[in-house]
């Protein structure tokens, strides 16, 4: 008897959804930073066993959108409620749950089996954890609650085993050697964007999108040309830095991560272009792979 299903991970920004998925998948699929809104797309990570296939889906944090890019991010999160065989709602010990109580209501109404993860429990004591568990039992009565630390990989195995038990009987949806639904170019853009999130402050990381113009691979080397889009000329200057130093740092760190990810030498060239107000332009957002209503 083979089991397979879609396990969709939802919750507020910055509660550790991407860290959790990487821990469950056992591979670094989603980029992780301490900044909110790191994840912009719905990213799948696939775990295969002889008699099961789990298709995890990491989604952007639920937020009230201020521009069209954020509307698209919210669409990815909402779509995760419609096709889940198992739903993972992730919160953490500092989560301000009340700011998205309407999304919690949608989670309550969803018919899929529901696991509620209270993440980052290594940061509080047992007494406070008991209070949190009671609070979430009131908010989402039907949820099975698992306190975890995704970063420390604490209590991840019981979550994994429970997910397997909840999967419906089904053939595999993807080839058994497939790790994700995303192409190689997608991970190039995500690795570059992660380095930008880590090295720049304020509006810069949120005004940036990355597009791969060239991806040529042979037996020994991958040659990559990528364009980093910003919204204003002033952002371009900050991104490049004095004498190109800042951009070079991003490129060097991204190349090293790509070489680990692809297990091959990488030659990476980065360019910066201005695309005014791209976050609010339908055509540009669609070209970048965002889902619009």
N, C-alpha and C positions, 0 to 999 in steps of 0.2 A: 504494500500500500504506500503510494507516494503522496506526500503533502507539499503544497506550495501556496504562497500567498503574498500579498502586499502589506507590509508593515510600515505605516506612515507615522512620522515623528513630527509633532506640532507643539507649539507653546510660544511664550513671549520671547522677545530678543534676549540673547546673552545669558540664557539659563543652562547652556551646555548641550544643546541638541546635536551639534556637529561632533563634539567630543564623544558623546554617547554613541552616535552611529559608527564613528571610527572604531570605538571599542568593541561594538557588536560585530562589525564586519571583520575586524582584525587587520585592516588596511587603512591608510590615510587617504580617504576619498574626499572628505569635505575640508575646506580650509578653516583654520581656527585662529582667532585673535580675541583679545579682551574687548574689542569694540563691538557695539551693537550693530546689527544689519550687515554682518560679515557675509552671511549667506544670502544670495539674491535669487538663485534659481532653485528648482526642485531637482535634487541630485540623488540618483539611485546607487545603492551599494548592494551587491548580490552575494549571498552566502549559500554555498551548495554542499549538500551531503548526499550519501548514497540514496536515501529515501526522502529527502526534503530539499526545497529551495525557498529561501527567505529573500524577498526583494524589499530591502529597507529604502525608505524615501525621506531624505532630510529636506526640510522646508525653511523658507525665511521666517523670522520671528514675526508674530502677529503685531501689527501696529496700525495706528490711524494715519492714512496716507496724506502727505503734503504735496506730492507731485506724481506724475504718471508712472514713473519708475516704481514708486512705493505702492501704487495701485496694482501694478503687475505682480509685485512681491506678495501682496495680500491675496491675489488671485491664486498663486501657487499654493498658499497655505489653505485657502478654502477648498481648492480642488482635492487636497489630500483627505478631506472629510468625506468625499463622495465615493472613493474607490478603495477604501481601506478594508482589508480582511481582518486586520488587528490594528488598533489605534494606540499609539504611545503619546500620552500627553506629558510633556516634560516641564517641571517647575524646579525652582531651587530654593534654598533657605532664605534668600533675600528677595524673592520675586514679588513684585507689586501686582498680584493677581487681579485686583479690583479694577485696574485700568482697561481690562479687556473681558469684562464679565459677560458681554454679549457673545463672545467667541466660546466661552466656557459653556454657555447655554446650548450652543450648537453642538459642542462635544457631548453634552448630556443627552441630547436628542438623537445622536448618531447610534445606529443599531449595532455597529461592530463591537466585538469584545474590546475592552478598554483597560490598558495598564497605565497607571499614573506613576511617573518616576519623580521622586523628590531628590534632586541632585545636589552635590556639594555638601553632603552631610558631615564631611570631615571638618567643616568650618563652624559647627555648633555642637553643644552638648546634648546628652540624651533627653534631658528634661524639656528643652526647647523643641527637640524633634517630636516628642510625644504630642505637644501642643499643635505642631504643624500637621501631623498625621490626622489628628481629630478635626482640624479645620478643613482639610481636604476631603475627609469623609462626609462632612456636611455639604460641601460645595458640589462634589461629584460622588454621590452615594454608591453608584454601581461600579466604580473603578476598583481594580486590584492595585494596592499601593506597595511600591518597592522603594525604600530609601537606598540611595546609591551614592558613590563618588565615581563618576565616569573617568575623571582624570587619574584617580588612583586604581581604577578598575575594581573597585569594591562592590560586591553584590551584583556584578554584571552576569555571571554564569547562571544564577537562578532566573534572571530576566530572560536570558537566551533560551533556557529550557522551557519556561512557561510559554514563550512565543511559539516554540516548536509544537507544544501541546495544543495550542489554539489554532494552528494552521488548518485550513480546510483540505480535504482530500482533493488533489489536483495534479495533473502533469506539470512539468516545469514550464515556465514562461520564456526562459532564455536558455541559451546553450550552457551546459554545465561548467564550461571553462571561462564563462564571462563574469567579469568583476563589477561592471557598471554599464549603464545605458549610454554614457557620454563618450564622444570621440576624444582622441588624443589632444586635439586642438583646444578643447574645453579646459582640460587640466593645465595646459600652458597658460591660458588666460587667468585661471584661478590662482595659480602659483604666483604669477606676476602681481595680481591684485592683492594677494596676501602680503607680499613684501611692501607694497604701497601703504596698506593699512597699518603695518608695523612701524613704518619710518616717517609717516607724515601725520600731522594733527589737523584739528578743526575740520574745515569743509573739504579739503583736498581728497581724502580717500573716497568720499561719497560722491564726488564730482567726476570720478574716473571710471572709464570703461576700457577694456582691452580687446583688441581684435588681432587675430593671427592672419597675416597676409601671405606668409610662405611657411610651409612645413614640408621639408624634403628629407627623407630618411634613406640611408643605405646601411650596409652591414655594420659599419663602425661609427657612424656619425649622424646626428640629426641637425639640420640647419633650419633655424627659425628666425623669421622677421615678424615682429609684432609692433602694432601701433597702440600707444596709450592716448586715448581721447580725454580732453578736459573741456570745460565749458568756457573758460576765459583765458585771455593772454597772460594775465597775472599768475594764474594757476600753472600755466606752462613753465613760466620762469622759476617758480618755486619747485616744481617737480624736477626740472633739469638740475637746478642748483648751480652754485658758482663753479664755472669751468666744467660743468657736466658731472661734478662729483657725486651729487645725490642720485642721479639716474644710473650712474655706473655702479653704485652700491646696490641698488635695486636689481640691476641686471646680473651682477655677480652672484648675489644670494639666490636669485631665481634660477639661474643656470645650474648651480650646485644641487638645488632641490630637484630640478628636472632630470639631472643625471642619475639621481637616486631613484626617482619615480620610473624613468624609462629604462634604467640599467644600461645606459649607453652615453657616450660623449655627446655633448650638446654645444653647438655654436649659436649664440643668441645675439641678435641685434634689436635694439629698441629705438623707436621713434615716438615723438610726442606731437600731436596735432590738436588744434582747437576746433571743436564742433559746438557752436554756441547753443546752450540750453537743450542739449541732447536728451536730458532726463524727462523733458516734457514733450518730446516729438514722437508721435506714433510710429512714423516710418523708421526712424533710427532705432527705437526700442524694439520693433519687430526684427530689424536686421541683426540686432544683438541677441535675439532669441528670447525676448520677453513676451509673456502672454498678456494680451489686452482683451478687454470685454468687446 
